[in-house]
């Protein structure tokens, strides 16, 4: 029986893995992925930053480089080049088997050079020479300064992974640079068959941005449709480009097609299927580089079928309807590229900062964790041995219900918290809009109406972070005691109060009773036309509360991932909406959570590595 990845390959699509770290190589996990059908690897500064900051993966090698007096940038390059070389060697059999069609590993030029053509060319040459492998690609952004660099590098026979493409216009410029570079290489007598390139077209971020614009104009029909439509139209342009006489002349000299590579294919909206941007973009001569969670999801329940070529006319019609709504897709995609350049540059600076911090810790012999377990040490050690032997950590990440019990009920559909930080990071724009709007309208207080898991995280955030200047004050009502309810009406001004109605099921009687009471109280003071603007809903899709929020014209409704249980919802909308309102730096919080998630990945062994989640779990279990 063929696997889903093998079925994708038969349909003409390669799957690359958007992740790399030292433990992934040392543990054999990457080797296993290649054996399962992964045929390439992509990297970026953010991936390296989280592994260096969040684990001991690189401590030994980094310590040696520190003693040599290397700078932060020299340390990073030494670590990254070793990883990329090792991954390229591991993928060499794929490269040979596919005659150079696959088996590539990508390393990015410094994102700080995105607007520097000559600097990009020089760094790409240097990195390509240092890697010294034919199956590596240098990542170069499709910025105005990057386009001529791409042409020059291709003309010199350097493999290029073009990044940060969001529009058909971006694609056209990239394809032209590739063809022009090949023509120069041919004119110089070069071997066209020796150079390869992919054009990385970013997908899900387009929906994140366009969906917000659609919500602003009240259109639901096109939600979650535009990113795929945009990619389909770009693919149609690819087919036209690589079927014309100009290309055929180059192909006759051995040139390789510059394949579209779908990037940013993890679903950023928790309400969308987790394999949406893989299932919908399958076609010949394509690559999809997927993050770990998306790869696991597709292997488990993806749908391999030819989906990319059908429906191009409908895709164009959707883009036309978007324009008719007054939404400028060209402006949005250009802003996404600008934001992407800035985000990658920030990640690169954060990476260098993490190396500097790790260097100081190593010099000071600082330990991330210390524990005096006394007589319990042997029991904890035995528990860790059992965790490793039974592969508990990999099974948890794979949503394997048998870690807990044979019956999957109430388990497999409650594991969304594992991926919540990454998903919520892409939704931070909605949180910022809510906070800015509330402050602009003069709100000073927020009262959360919720019970159990809906109220626990907000209380923790409030107590840990306290009051922040320029933010709202938070109170939580989770008691039906009349005195507790009246105490809030006595101290709050309805004109300056925002109420968060928070219930996963959307039908919790206590929470809905709170809503009715405070809505009537607010309407009595401000009128029914204004009252709804003082309420925000957090609930699961399709709930009674969602219907009420529409009926009473709430200021905002946040539909949470239904695969997250209430008591695991701290880093979902249930925790982050109130956290943002009281001034918590949500982006920093989520970035730190992602760093810890990186530490807890399966490749970081609880015994030979420093998997803090597994270690803490063993300690808590044995000391309970």
ABEGO torsion letter per residue (X at the ends): XBBAAAAAAAAGBBBBBBBBBAAAAAAGAAAAAAAAGBABBBBBAAAAAAAAAABAAAAAAAAAAAAAGBBAAAAAAAAAAAAAAAAAAAAAAAAAAAGGABGBBBBBBBAAAAABAAAAAAAAAAAAAAAGBAABBBBBBABAAAAAAAAAAAAAGBBBBBBGBABAAAAAAAAAAAAAAAAAAAAAGBBAAABBBBBBBBAAAAAAAAAAAAAAAGBAAABGAAAAAAAAAAAAAAAAAAABAAAAAAAAAGBBBBBBBBBGABBABAABBAAAAAAAABBBGBBBBBBAAAAAAAAAABBBBBAAABGAAAAAAAAAAAAAAGBBAAAAAAAAAAAAAAAAAAAAAAAAAAAAAAAAAAAAGBBABBBBAEAAAAAAAAAAAAAAAAGAAAAAAAGBAAAABABABGAAAAAAAAAAAAAAAAAAAAAAAAAAAAAAAGBABBBBBBBEAAAAAAAAAAAAAEBBBGBBBBBBBABABAAAAAAAAAABBAAABBBBBBBAAGABAAAAAAAAAAAAAAAAAAEAAAAAAABBBBBBBGBAAAAAAAAAGBABBBBBBAABBAAAAAABAAAAAAAAAAGBBAAAAAAAAAAAAAAABAABBAAABBBAAAAAAAAAAAAX
